Amino acid sequence: MTSKTETGGVTGTKDRDYNLIWYVEACLDNALRMETYIKDAERSNDTEVLELFRKAQADSRKGGELGKELLRSRLGG
């Protein structure tokens, strides 16, 4: 953020909406990243790490879905 008072003048998107968009992108990006880590753990037969990464991926997907629902309601779609 450029300042403590940025409310969309720079980006054209209010902070609350921008922050929510960022959150959704971060969750979905993490779900994709976890797929790589899951495959690595599978190749290593590391079931503990595999379980952790699968849970992290599920949590990231859930966060992405919750964020998308909230975005839809706020942005009118």
N, CA, C and O atoms as a Maestro MAE file, in Angstrom:
{
 s_m_m2io_version
 :::
 2.0.0
}

f_m_ct {
 s_m_title
 :::
 protein
 m_atom[308] {
  # First column is atom index #
  i_m_mmod_type
  r_m_x_coord
  r_m_y_coord
  r_m_z_coord
  i_m_residue_number
  s_m_chain_name
  s_m_pdb_residue_name
  s_m_pdb_atom_name
  i_m_atomic_number
  :::
  1 25 0.840 -1.168 0.000 1 A "MET " " N  " 7
  2 3 0.000 0.000 0.000 1 A "MET " " CA " 6
  3 2 0.887 1.234 0.000 1 A "MET " " C  " 6
  4 15 1.936 1.254 0.644 1 A "MET " " O  " 8
  5 25 0.470 2.245 -0.712 2 A "THR " " N  " 7
  6 3 1.308 3.439 -0.816 2 A "THR " " CA " 6
  7 2 1.205 4.339 0.395 2 A "THR " " C  " 6
  8 15 2.166 5.040 0.712 2 A "THR " " O  " 8
  9 25 0.074 4.346 1.085 3 A "SER " " N  " 7
  10 3 -0.064 5.148 2.291 3 A "SER " " CA " 6
  11 2 -1.178 4.564 3.151 3 A "SER " " C  " 6
  12 15 -1.901 3.663 2.727 3 A "SER " " O  " 8
  13 25 -1.301 5.086 4.351 4 A "LYS " " N  " 7
  14 3 -2.339 4.595 5.257 4 A "LYS " " CA " 6
  15 2 -3.720 5.107 4.856 4 A "LYS " " C  " 6
  16 15 -4.723 4.650 5.403 4 A "LYS " " O  " 8
  17 25 -3.790 6.036 3.924 5 A "THR " " N  " 7
  18 3 -5.081 6.585 3.529 5 A "THR " " CA " 6
  19 2 -5.493 6.184 2.121 5 A "THR " " C  " 6
  20 15 -6.488 6.700 1.612 5 A "THR " " O  " 8
  21 25 -4.769 5.290 1.480 6 A "GLU " " N  " 7
  22 3 -5.121 4.846 0.130 6 A "GLU " " CA " 6
  23 2 -6.502 4.203 0.153 6 A "GLU " " C  " 6
  24 15 -6.732 3.252 0.901 6 A "GLU " " O  " 8
  25 25 -7.413 4.710 -0.650 7 A "THR " " N  " 7
  26 3 -8.770 4.147 -0.716 7 A "THR " " CA " 6
  27 2 -9.189 3.910 -2.155 7 A "THR " " C  " 6
  28 15 -10.377 3.925 -2.476 7 A "THR " " O  " 8
  29 25 -8.217 3.693 -3.014 8 A "GLY " " N  " 7
  30 3 -8.530 3.379 -4.392 8 A "GLY " " CA " 6
  31 2 -8.146 4.454 -5.382 8 A "GLY " " C  " 6
  32 15 -8.350 4.285 -6.584 8 A "GLY " " O  " 8
  33 25 -7.604 5.536 -4.914 9 A "GLY " " N  " 7
  34 3 -7.200 6.597 -5.833 9 A "GLY " " CA " 6
  35 2 -6.102 6.165 -6.787 9 A "GLY " " C  " 6
  36 15 -6.078 6.594 -7.941 9 A "GLY " " O  " 8
  37 25 -5.214 5.341 -6.330 10 A "VAL " " N  " 7
  38 3 -4.106 4.870 -7.156 10 A "VAL " " CA " 6
  39 2 -4.541 3.706 -8.044 10 A "VAL " " C  " 6
  40 15 -4.246 3.690 -9.239 10 A "VAL " " O  " 8
  41 25 -5.241 2.738 -7.462 11 A "THR " " N  " 7
  42 3 -5.600 1.528 -8.201 11 A "THR " " CA " 6
  43 2 -6.950 1.617 -8.896 11 A "THR " " C  " 6
  44 15 -7.209 0.868 -9.838 11 A "THR " " O  " 8
  45 25 -7.802 2.511 -8.453 12 A "GLY " " N  " 7
  46 3 -9.152 2.573 -8.990 12 A "GLY " " CA " 6
  47 2 -10.079 1.565 -8.330 12 A "GLY " " C  " 6
  48 15 -11.225 1.407 -8.749 12 A "GLY " " O  " 8
  49 25 -9.591 0.884 -7.303 13 A "THR " " N  " 7
  50 3 -10.369 -0.124 -6.576 13 A "THR " " CA " 6
  51 2 -10.242 0.155 -5.088 13 A "THR " " C  " 6
  52 15 -9.133 0.261 -4.564 13 A "THR " " O  " 8
  53 25 -11.372 0.273 -4.409 14 A "LYS " " N  " 7
  54 3 -11.339 0.543 -2.972 14 A "LYS " " CA " 6
  55 2 -10.517 -0.517 -2.250 14 A "LYS " " C  " 6
  56 15 -10.487 -1.679 -2.654 14 A "LYS " " O  " 8
  57 25 -9.852 -0.098 -1.177 15 A "ASP " " N  " 7
  58 3 -8.991 -1.007 -0.418 15 A "ASP " " CA " 6
  59 2 -9.706 -2.291 -0.027 15 A "ASP " " C  " 6
  60 15 -9.149 -3.377 -0.186 15 A "ASP " " O  " 8
  61 25 -10.920 -2.188 0.477 16 A "ARG " " N  " 7
  62 3 -11.616 -3.393 0.959 16 A "ARG " " CA " 6
  63 2 -11.826 -4.385 -0.175 16 A "ARG " " C  " 6
  64 15 -11.705 -5.592 0.034 16 A "ARG " " O  " 8
  65 25 -12.139 -3.898 -1.372 17 A "ASP " " N  " 7
  66 3 -12.309 -4.778 -2.525 17 A "ASP " " CA " 6
  67 2 -10.962 -5.292 -3.018 17 A "ASP " " C  " 6
  68 15 -10.814 -6.474 -3.329 17 A "ASP " " O  " 8
  69 25 -9.990 -4.403 -3.085 18 A "TYR " " N  " 7
  70 3 -8.648 -4.802 -3.516 18 A "TYR " " CA " 6
  71 2 -8.099 -5.877 -2.595 18 A "TYR " " C  " 6
  72 15 -7.558 -6.878 -3.064 18 A "TYR " " O  " 8
  73 25 -8.233 -5.683 -1.295 19 A "ASN " " N  " 7
  74 3 -7.718 -6.648 -0.317 19 A "ASN " " CA " 6
  75 2 -8.400 -8.002 -0.480 19 A "ASN " " C  " 6
  76 15 -7.752 -9.042 -0.366 19 A "ASN " " O  " 8
  77 25 -9.687 -7.993 -0.745 20 A "LEU " " N  " 7
  78 3 -10.416 -9.237 -0.940 20 A "LEU " " CA " 6
  79 2 -9.982 -9.932 -2.230 20 A "LEU " " C  " 6
  80 15 -9.826 -11.153 -2.258 20 A "LEU " " O  " 8
  81 25 -9.791 -9.164 -3.280 21 A "ILE " " N  " 7
  82 3 -9.290 -9.718 -4.545 21 A "ILE " " CA " 6
  83 2 -7.912 -10.331 -4.328 21 A "ILE " " C  " 6
  84 15 -7.637 -11.434 -4.800 21 A "ILE " " O  " 8
  85 25 -7.049 -9.620 -3.616 22 A "TRP " " N  " 7
  86 3 -5.710 -10.137 -3.325 22 A "TRP " " CA " 6
  87 2 -5.803 -11.450 -2.547 22 A "TRP " " C  " 6
  88 15 -5.084 -12.405 -2.843 22 A "TRP " " O  " 8
  89 25 -6.687 -11.492 -1.556 23 A "TYR " " N  " 7
  90 3 -6.834 -12.683 -0.728 23 A "TYR " " CA " 6
  91 2 -7.243 -13.895 -1.576 23 A "TYR " " C  " 6
  92 15 -6.677 -14.978 -1.432 23 A "TYR " " O  " 8
  93 25 -8.219 -13.705 -2.449 24 A "VAL " " N  " 7
  94 3 -8.669 -14.805 -3.311 24 A "VAL " " CA " 6
  95 2 -7.520 -15.284 -4.182 24 A "VAL " " C  " 6
  96 15 -7.288 -16.487 -4.299 24 A "VAL " " O  " 8
  97 25 -6.800 -14.353 -4.791 25 A "GLU " " N  " 7
  98 3 -5.675 -14.730 -5.657 25 A "GLU " " CA " 6
  99 2 -4.622 -15.483 -4.864 25 A "GLU " " C  " 6
  100 15 -4.082 -16.477 -5.351 25 A "GLU " " O  " 8
  101 25 -4.317 -15.031 -3.652 26 A "ALA " " N  " 7
  102 3 -3.301 -15.686 -2.827 26 A "ALA " " CA " 6
  103 2 -3.737 -17.105 -2.450 26 A "ALA " " C  " 6
  104 15 -2.922 -18.027 -2.471 26 A "ALA " " O  " 8
  105 25 -5.006 -17.282 -2.108 27 A "CYS " " N  " 7
  106 3 -5.508 -18.623 -1.769 27 A "CYS " " CA " 6
  107 2 -5.410 -19.559 -2.967 27 A "CYS " " C  " 6
  108 15 -4.936 -20.687 -2.837 27 A "CYS " " O  " 8
  109 25 -5.855 -19.095 -4.133 28 A "LEU " " N  " 7
  110 3 -5.846 -19.955 -5.314 28 A "LEU " " CA " 6
  111 2 -4.421 -20.249 -5.767 28 A "LEU " " C  " 6
  112 15 -4.120 -21.360 -6.205 28 A "LEU " " O  " 8
  113 25 -3.549 -19.256 -5.663 29 A "ASP " " N  " 7
  114 3 -2.144 -19.469 -6.002 29 A "ASP " " CA " 6
  115 2 -1.523 -20.507 -5.067 29 A "ASP " " C  " 6
  116 15 -0.744 -21.355 -5.501 29 A "ASP " " O  " 8
  117 25 -1.869 -20.435 -3.794 30 A "ASN " " N  " 7
  118 3 -1.336 -21.401 -2.842 30 A "ASN " " CA " 6
  119 2 -1.850 -22.810 -3.137 30 A "ASN " " C  " 6
  120 15 -1.105 -23.780 -2.997 30 A "ASN " " O  " 8
  121 25 -3.109 -22.929 -3.542 31 A "ALA " " N  " 7
  122 3 -3.649 -24.244 -3.907 31 A "ALA " " CA " 6
  123 2 -2.858 -24.839 -5.067 31 A "ALA " " C  " 6
  124 15 -2.577 -26.038 -5.077 31 A "ALA " " O  " 8
  125 25 -2.499 -24.015 -6.036 32 A "LEU " " N  " 7
  126 3 -1.677 -24.485 -7.161 32 A "LEU " " CA " 6
  127 2 -0.283 -24.894 -6.696 32 A "LEU " " C  " 6
  128 15 0.236 -25.931 -7.109 32 A "LEU " " O  " 8
  129 25 0.313 -24.085 -5.845 33 A "ARG " " N  " 7
  130 3 1.656 -24.376 -5.325 33 A "ARG " " CA " 6
  131 2 1.657 -25.684 -4.540 33 A "ARG " " C  " 6
  132 15 2.591 -26.479 -4.649 33 A "ARG " " O  " 8
  133 25 0.619 -25.903 -3.757 34 A "MET " " N  " 7
  134 3 0.531 -27.131 -2.971 34 A "MET " " CA " 6
  135 2 0.492 -28.363 -3.874 34 A "MET " " C  " 6
  136 15 0.968 -29.426 -3.477 34 A "MET " " O  " 8
  137 25 -0.061 -28.242 -5.073 35 A "GLU " " N  " 7
  138 3 -0.098 -29.376 -5.996 35 A "GLU " " CA " 6
  139 2 1.315 -29.849 -6.324 35 A "GLU " " C  " 6
  140 15 1.566 -31.052 -6.391 35 A "GLU " " O  " 8
  141 25 2.229 -28.920 -6.526 36 A "THR " " N  " 7
  142 3 3.631 -29.272 -6.779 36 A "THR " " CA " 6
  143 2 4.233 -29.969 -5.567 36 A "THR " " C  " 6
  144 15 4.924 -30.979 -5.697 36 A "THR " " O  " 8
  145 25 3.964 -29.418 -4.390 37 A "TYR " " N  " 7
  146 3 4.517 -29.992 -3.170 37 A "TYR " " CA " 6
  147 2 3.924 -31.370 -2.887 37 A "TYR " " C  " 6
  148 15 4.616 -32.255 -2.384 37 A "TYR " " O  " 8
  149 25 2.642 -31.553 -3.211 38 A "ILE " " N  " 7
  150 3 1.987 -32.845 -3.040 38 A "ILE " " CA " 6
  151 2 2.670 -33.892 -3.915 38 A "ILE " " C  " 6
  152 15 2.959 -34.998 -3.459 38 A "ILE " " O  " 8
  153 25 2.924 -33.538 -5.162 39 A "LYS " " N  " 7
  154 3 3.583 -34.474 -6.080 39 A "LYS " " CA " 6
  155 2 4.990 -34.822 -5.586 39 A "LYS " " C  " 6
  156 15 5.413 -35.974 -5.682 39 A "LYS " " O  " 8
  157 25 5.714 -33.836 -5.060 40 A "ASP " " N  " 7
  158 3 7.042 -34.095 -4.498 40 A "ASP " " CA " 6
  159 2 6.955 -35.071 -3.322 40 A "ASP " " C  " 6
  160 15 7.757 -35.999 -3.217 40 A "ASP " " O  " 8
  161 25 5.980 -34.854 -2.444 41 A "ALA " " N  " 7
  162 3 5.818 -35.730 -1.277 41 A "ALA " " CA " 6
  163 2 5.416 -37.137 -1.710 41 A "ALA " " C  " 6
  164 15 5.856 -38.122 -1.117 41 A "ALA " " O  " 8
  165 25 4.579 -37.231 -2.747 42 A "GLU " " N  " 7
  166 3 4.203 -38.553 -3.266 42 A "GLU " " CA " 6
  167 2 5.419 -39.292 -3.797 42 A "GLU " " C  " 6
  168 15 5.596 -40.480 -3.527 42 A "GLU " " O  " 8
  169 25 6.258 -38.592 -4.551 43 A "ARG " " N  " 7
  170 3 7.471 -39.226 -5.097 43 A "ARG " " CA " 6
  171 2 8.399 -39.694 -3.986 43 A "ARG " " C  " 6
  172 15 9.099 -40.695 -4.136 43 A "ARG " " O  " 8
  173 25 8.404 -38.975 -2.877 44 A "SER " " N  " 7
  174 3 9.274 -39.320 -1.743 44 A "SER " " CA " 6
  175 2 8.626 -40.310 -0.788 44 A "SER " " C  " 6
  176 15 9.249 -40.741 0.182 44 A "SER " " O  " 8
  177 25 7.380 -40.669 -1.060 45 A "ASN " " N  " 7
  178 3 6.623 -41.548 -0.158 45 A "ASN " " CA " 6
  179 2 6.595 -41.018 1.269 45 A "ASN " " C  " 6
  180 15 6.675 -41.783 2.230 45 A "ASN " " O  " 8
  181 25 6.479 -39.690 1.396 46 A "ASP " " N  " 7
  182 3 6.438 -39.038 2.707 46 A "ASP " " CA " 6
  183 2 4.979 -38.745 3.059 46 A "ASP " " C  " 6
  184 15 4.456 -37.677 2.743 46 A "ASP " " O  " 8
  185 25 4.334 -39.705 3.714 47 A "THR " " N  " 7
  186 3 2.900 -39.589 3.964 47 A "THR " " CA " 6
  187 2 2.545 -38.470 4.939 47 A "THR " " C  " 6
  188 15 1.478 -37.867 4.828 47 A "THR " " O  " 8
  189 25 3.423 -38.193 5.884 48 A "GLU " " N  " 7
  190 3 3.135 -37.106 6.836 48 A "GLU " " CA " 6
  191 2 3.086 -35.760 6.132 48 A "GLU " " C  " 6
  192 15 2.158 -34.976 6.332 48 A "GLU " " O  " 8
  193 25 4.084 -35.502 5.311 49 A "VAL " " N  " 7
  194 3 4.134 -34.234 4.579 49 A "VAL " " CA " 6
  195 2 3.012 -34.186 3.539 49 A "VAL " " C  " 6
  196 15 2.397 -33.141 3.328 49 A "VAL " " O  " 8
  197 25 2.756 -35.308 2.903 50 A "LEU " " N  " 7
  198 3 1.680 -35.388 1.920 50 A "LEU " " CA " 6
  199 2 0.346 -35.007 2.552 50 A "LEU " " C  " 6
  200 15 -0.422 -34.238 1.974 50 A "LEU " " O  " 8
  201 25 0.076 -35.537 3.722 51 A "GLU " " N  " 7
  202 3 -1.166 -35.228 4.432 51 A "GLU " " CA " 6
  203 2 -1.238 -33.733 4.765 51 A "GLU " " C  " 6
  204 15 -2.279 -33.099 4.593 51 A "GLU " " O  " 8
  205 25 -0.135 -33.188 5.237 52 A "LEU " " N  " 7
  206 3 -0.089 -31.761 5.561 52 A "LEU " " CA " 6
  207 2 -0.391 -30.903 4.334 52 A "LEU " " C  " 6
  208 15 -1.206 -29.984 4.407 52 A "LEU " " O  " 8
  209 25 0.256 -31.196 3.213 53 A "PHE " " N  " 7
  210 3 0.077 -30.395 2.014 53 A "PHE " " CA " 6
  211 2 -1.332 -30.553 1.423 53 A "PHE " " C  " 6
  212 15 -1.889 -29.602 0.874 53 A "PHE " " O  " 8
  213 25 -1.895 -31.746 1.538 54 A "ARG " " N  " 7
  214 3 -3.274 -31.926 1.063 54 A "ARG " " CA " 6
  215 2 -4.243 -31.102 1.898 54 A "ARG " " C  " 6
  216 15 -5.179 -30.503 1.368 54 A "ARG " " O  " 8
  217 25 -4.010 -31.074 3.213 55 A "LYS " " N  " 7
  218 3 -4.860 -30.266 4.089 55 A "LYS " " CA " 6
  219 2 -4.684 -28.785 3.753 55 A "LYS " " C  " 6
  220 15 -5.663 -28.042 3.675 55 A "LYS " " O  " 8
  221 25 -3.447 -28.361 3.557 56 A "ALA " " N  " 7
  222 3 -3.187 -26.957 3.218 56 A "ALA " " CA " 6
  223 2 -3.867 -26.586 1.900 56 A "ALA " " C  " 6
  224 15 -4.416 -25.492 1.767 56 A "ALA " " O  " 8
  225 25 -3.829 -27.495 0.930 57 A "GLN " " N  " 7
  226 3 -4.467 -27.241 -0.351 57 A "GLN " " CA " 6
  227 2 -5.983 -27.125 -0.180 57 A "GLN " " C  " 6
  228 15 -6.608 -26.234 -0.756 57 A "GLN " " O  " 8
  229 25 -6.565 -28.010 0.599 58 A "ALA " " N  " 7
  230 3 -8.012 -27.955 0.841 58 A "ALA " " CA " 6
  231 2 -8.390 -26.648 1.545 58 A "ALA " " C  " 6
  232 15 -9.391 -26.019 1.201 58 A "ALA " " O  " 8
  233 25 -7.594 -26.249 2.520 59 A "ASP " " N  " 7
  234 3 -7.854 -24.994 3.227 59 A "ASP " " CA " 6
  235 2 -7.746 -23.800 2.276 59 A "ASP " " C  " 6
  236 15 -8.549 -22.870 2.347 59 A "ASP " " O  " 8
  237 25 -6.760 -23.831 1.395 60 A "SER " " N  " 7
  238 3 -6.589 -22.736 0.434 60 A "SER " " CA " 6
  239 2 -7.763 -22.673 -0.545 60 A "SER " " C  " 6
  240 15 -8.255 -21.594 -0.874 60 A "SER " " O  " 8
  241 25 -8.198 -23.840 -1.001 61 A "ARG " " N  " 7
  242 3 -9.373 -23.875 -1.891 61 A "ARG " " CA " 6
  243 2 -10.592 -23.305 -1.183 61 A "ARG " " C  " 6
  244 15 -11.351 -22.528 -1.762 61 A "ARG " " O  " 8
  245 25 -10.776 -23.698 0.079 62 A "LYS " " N  " 7
  246 3 -11.920 -23.209 0.851 62 A "LYS " " CA " 6
  247 2 -11.849 -21.696 1.005 62 A "LYS " " C  " 6
  248 15 -12.854 -21.008 0.825 62 A "LYS " " O  " 8
  249 25 -10.681 -21.176 1.335 63 A "GLY " " N  " 7
  250 3 -10.514 -19.727 1.451 63 A "GLY " " CA " 6
  251 2 -10.814 -19.026 0.142 63 A "GLY " " C  " 6
  252 15 -11.460 -17.978 0.126 63 A "GLY " " O  " 8
  253 25 -10.346 -19.600 -0.956 64 A "GLY " " N  " 7
  254 3 -10.618 -19.021 -2.269 64 A "GLY " " CA " 6
  255 2 -12.100 -18.998 -2.575 64 A "GLY " " C  " 6
  256 15 -12.614 -18.002 -3.085 64 A "GLY " " O  " 8
  257 25 -12.795 -20.085 -2.268 65 A "GLU " " N  " 7
  258 3 -14.236 -20.157 -2.530 65 A "GLU " " CA " 6
  259 2 -15.009 -19.171 -1.663 65 A "GLU " " C  " 6
  260 15 -15.911 -18.487 -2.148 65 A "GLU " " O  " 8
  261 25 -14.657 -19.095 -0.378 66 A "LEU " " N  " 7
  262 3 -15.330 -18.139 0.504 66 A "LEU " " CA " 6
  263 2 -15.092 -16.709 0.036 66 A "LEU " " C  " 6
  264 15 -16.006 -15.885 0.047 66 A "LEU " " O  " 8
  265 25 -13.871 -16.423 -0.371 67 A "GLY " " N  " 7
  266 3 -13.553 -15.085 -0.876 67 A "GLY " " CA " 6
  267 2 -14.297 -14.762 -2.157 67 A "GLY " " C  " 6
  268 15 -14.772 -13.641 -2.333 67 A "GLY " " O  " 8
  269 25 -14.402 -15.743 -3.060 68 A "LYS " " N  " 7
  270 3 -15.130 -15.515 -4.314 68 A "LYS " " CA " 6
  271 2 -16.607 -15.248 -4.047 68 A "LYS " " C  " 6
  272 15 -17.209 -14.389 -4.690 68 A "LYS " " O  " 8
  273 25 -17.193 -15.981 -3.099 69 A "GLU " " N  " 7
  274 3 -18.598 -15.738 -2.747 69 A "GLU " " CA " 6
  275 2 -18.790 -14.318 -2.239 69 A "GLU " " C  " 6
  276 15 -19.735 -13.634 -2.634 69 A "GLU " " O  " 8
  277 25 -17.903 -13.879 -1.373 70 A "LEU " " N  " 7
  278 3 -18.003 -12.533 -0.821 70 A "LEU " " CA " 6
  279 2 -17.795 -11.481 -1.914 70 A "LEU " " C  " 6
  280 15 -18.496 -10.469 -1.945 70 A "LEU " " O  " 8
  281 25 -16.853 -11.716 -2.790 71 A "LEU " " N  " 7
  282 3 -16.632 -10.787 -3.914 71 A "LEU " " CA " 6
  283 2 -17.871 -10.682 -4.782 71 A "LEU " " C  " 6
  284 15 -18.277 -9.580 -5.152 71 A "LEU " " O  " 8
  285 25 -18.479 -11.823 -5.113 72 A "ARG " " N  " 7
  286 3 -19.690 -11.817 -5.929 72 A "ARG " " CA " 6
  287 2 -20.772 -10.964 -5.295 72 A "ARG " " C  " 6
  288 15 -21.419 -10.161 -5.968 72 A "ARG " " O  " 8
  289 25 -20.964 -11.142 -3.998 73 A "SER " " N  " 7
  290 3 -22.025 -10.391 -3.321 73 A "SER " " CA " 6
  291 2 -21.713 -8.899 -3.265 73 A "SER " " C  " 6
  292 15 -22.616 -8.070 -3.376 73 A "SER " " O  " 8
  293 25 -20.451 -8.559 -3.096 74 A "ARG " " N  " 7
  294 3 -20.075 -7.142 -2.985 74 A "ARG " " CA " 6
  295 2 -19.988 -6.433 -4.324 74 A "ARG " " C  " 6
  296 15 -20.255 -5.235 -4.421 74 A "ARG " " O  " 8
  297 25 -19.614 -7.177 -5.356 75 A "LEU " " N  " 7
  298 3 -19.437 -6.547 -6.666 75 A "LEU " " CA " 6
  299 2 -20.654 -6.739 -7.561 75 A "LEU " " C  " 6
  300 15 -20.642 -6.368 -8.735 75 A "LEU " " O  " 8
  301 25 -21.696 -7.319 -6.994 76 A "GLY " " N  " 7
  302 3 -22.967 -7.401 -7.711 76 A "GLY " " CA " 6
  303 2 -23.046 -8.442 -8.788 76 A "GLY " " C  " 6
  304 15 -23.746 -8.237 -9.780 76 A "GLY " " O  " 8
  305 25 -22.354 -9.559 -8.638 77 A "GLY " " N  " 7
  306 3 -22.393 -10.579 -9.672 77 A "GLY " " CA " 6
  307 2 -22.637 -11.886 -9.097 77 A "GLY " " C  " 6
  308 15 -22.704 -12.877 -9.824 77 A "GLY " " O  " 8
  :::
 }
 m_bond[307] {
  # First column is bond index #
  i_m_from
  i_m_to
  i_m_order
  :::
  1 1 2 1
  2 2 3 1
  3 3 4 2
  4 3 5 1
  5 5 6 1
  6 6 7 1
  7 7 8 2
  8 7 9 1
  9 9 10 1
  10 10 11 1
  11 11 12 2
  12 11 13 1
  13 13 14 1
  14 14 15 1
  15 15 16 2
  16 15 17 1
  17 17 18 1
  18 18 19 1
  19 19 20 2
  20 19 21 1
  21 21 22 1
  22 22 23 1
  23 23 24 2
  24 23 25 1
  25 25 26 1
  26 26 27 1
  27 27 28 2
  28 27 29 1
  29 29 30 1
  30 30 31 1
  31 31 32 2
  32 31 33 1
  33 33 34 1
  34 34 35 1
  35 35 36 2
  36 35 37 1
  37 37 38 1
  38 38 39 1
  39 39 40 2
  40 39 41 1
  41 41 42 1
  42 42 43 1
  43 43 44 2
  44 43 45 1
  45 45 46 1
  46 46 47 1
  47 47 48 2
  48 47 49 1
  49 49 50 1
  50 50 51 1
  51 51 52 2
  52 51 53 1
  53 53 54 1
  54 54 55 1
  55 55 56 2
  56 55 57 1
  57 57 58 1
  58 58 59 1
  59 59 60 2
  60 59 61 1
  61 61 62 1
  62 62 63 1
  63 63 64 2
  64 63 65 1
  65 65 66 1
  66 66 67 1
  67 67 68 2
  68 67 69 1
  69 69 70 1
  70 70 71 1
  71 71 72 2
  72 71 73 1
  73 73 74 1
  74 74 75 1
  75 75 76 2
  76 75 77 1
  77 77 78 1
  78 78 79 1
  79 79 80 2
  80 79 81 1
  81 81 82 1
  82 82 83 1
  83 83 84 2
  84 83 85 1
  85 85 86 1
  86 86 87 1
  87 87 88 2
  88 87 89 1
  89 89 90 1
  90 90 91 1
  91 91 92 2
  92 91 93 1
  93 93 94 1
  94 94 95 1
  95 95 96 2
  96 95 97 1
  97 97 98 1
  98 98 99 1
  99 99 100 2
  100 99 101 1
  101 101 102 1
  102 102 103 1
  103 103 104 2
  104 103 105 1
  105 105 106 1
  106 106 107 1
  107 107 108 2
  108 107 109 1
  109 109 110 1
  110 110 111 1
  111 111 112 2
  112 111 113 1
  113 113 114 1
  114 114 115 1
  115 115 116 2
  116 115 117 1
  117 117 118 1
  118 118 119 1
  119 119 120 2
  120 119 121 1
  121 121 122 1
  122 122 123 1
  123 123 124 2
  124 123 125 1
  125 125 126 1
  126 126 127 1
  127 127 128 2
  128 127 129 1
  129 129 130 1
  130 130 131 1
  131 131 132 2
  132 131 133 1
  133 133 134 1
  134 134 135 1
  135 135 136 2
  136 135 137 1
  137 137 138 1
  138 138 139 1
  139 139 140 2
  140 139 141 1
  141 141 142 1
  142 142 143 1
  143 143 144 2
  144 143 145 1
  145 145 146 1
  146 146 147 1
  147 147 148 2
  148 147 149 1
  149 149 150 1
  150 150 151 1
  151 151 152 2
  152 151 153 1
  153 153 154 1
  154 154 155 1
  155 155 156 2
  156 155 157 1
  157 157 158 1
  158 158 159 1
  159 159 160 2
  160 159 161 1
  161 161 162 1
  162 162 163 1
  163 163 164 2
  164 163 165 1
  165 165 166 1
  166 166 167 1
  167 167 168 2
  168 167 169 1
  169 169 170 1
  170 170 171 1
  171 171 172 2
  172 171 173 1
  173 173 174 1
  174 174 175 1
  175 175 176 2
  176 175 177 1
  177 177 178 1
  178 178 179 1
  179 179 180 2
  180 179 181 1
  181 181 182 1
  182 182 183 1
  183 183 184 2
  184 183 185 1
  185 185 186 1
  186 186 187 1
  187 187 188 2
  188 187 189 1
  189 189 190 1
  190 190 191 1
  191 191 192 2
  192 191 193 1
  193 193 194 1
  194 194 195 1
  195 195 196 2
  196 195 197 1
  197 197 198 1
  198 198 199 1
  199 199 200 2
  200 199 201 1
  201 201 202 1
  202 202 203 1
  203 203 204 2
  204 203 205 1
  205 205 206 1
  206 206 207 1
  207 207 208 2
  208 207 209 1
  209 209 210 1
  210 210 211 1
  211 211 212 2
  212 211 213 1
  213 213 214 1
  214 214 215 1
  215 215 216 2
  216 215 217 1
  217 217 218 1
  218 218 219 1
  219 219 220 2
  220 219 221 1
  221 221 222 1
  222 222 223 1
  223 223 224 2
  224 223 225 1
  225 225 226 1
  226 226 227 1
  227 227 228 2
  228 227 229 1
  229 229 230 1
  230 230 231 1
  231 231 232 2
  232 231 233 1
  233 233 234 1
  234 234 235 1
  235 235 236 2
  236 235 237 1
  237 237 238 1
  238 238 239 1
  239 239 240 2
  240 239 241 1
  241 241 242 1
  242 242 243 1
  243 243 244 2
  244 243 245 1
  245 245 246 1
  246 246 247 1
  247 247 248 2
  248 247 249 1
  249 249 250 1
  250 250 251 1
  251 251 252 2
  252 251 253 1
  253 253 254 1
  254 254 255 1
  255 255 256 2
  256 255 257 1
  257 257 258 1
  258 258 259 1
  259 259 260 2
  260 259 261 1
  261 261 262 1
  262 262 263 1
  263 263 264 2
  264 263 265 1
  265 265 266 1
  266 266 267 1
  267 267 268 2
  268 267 269 1
  269 269 270 1
  270 270 271 1
  271 271 272 2
  272 271 273 1
  273 273 274 1
  274 274 275 1
  275 275 276 2
  276 275 277 1
  277 277 278 1
  278 278 279 1
  279 279 280 2
  280 279 281 1
  281 281 282 1
  282 282 283 1
  283 283 284 2
  284 283 285 1
  285 285 286 1
  286 286 287 1
  287 287 288 2
  288 287 289 1
  289 289 290 1
  290 290 291 1
  291 291 292 2
  292 291 293 1
  293 293 294 1
  294 294 295 1
  295 295 296 2
  296 295 297 1
  297 297 298 1
  298 298 299 1
  299 299 300 2
  300 299 301 1
  301 301 302 1
  302 302 303 1
  303 303 304 2
  304 303 305 1
  305 305 306 1
  306 306 307 1
  307 307 308 2
  :::
 }
}
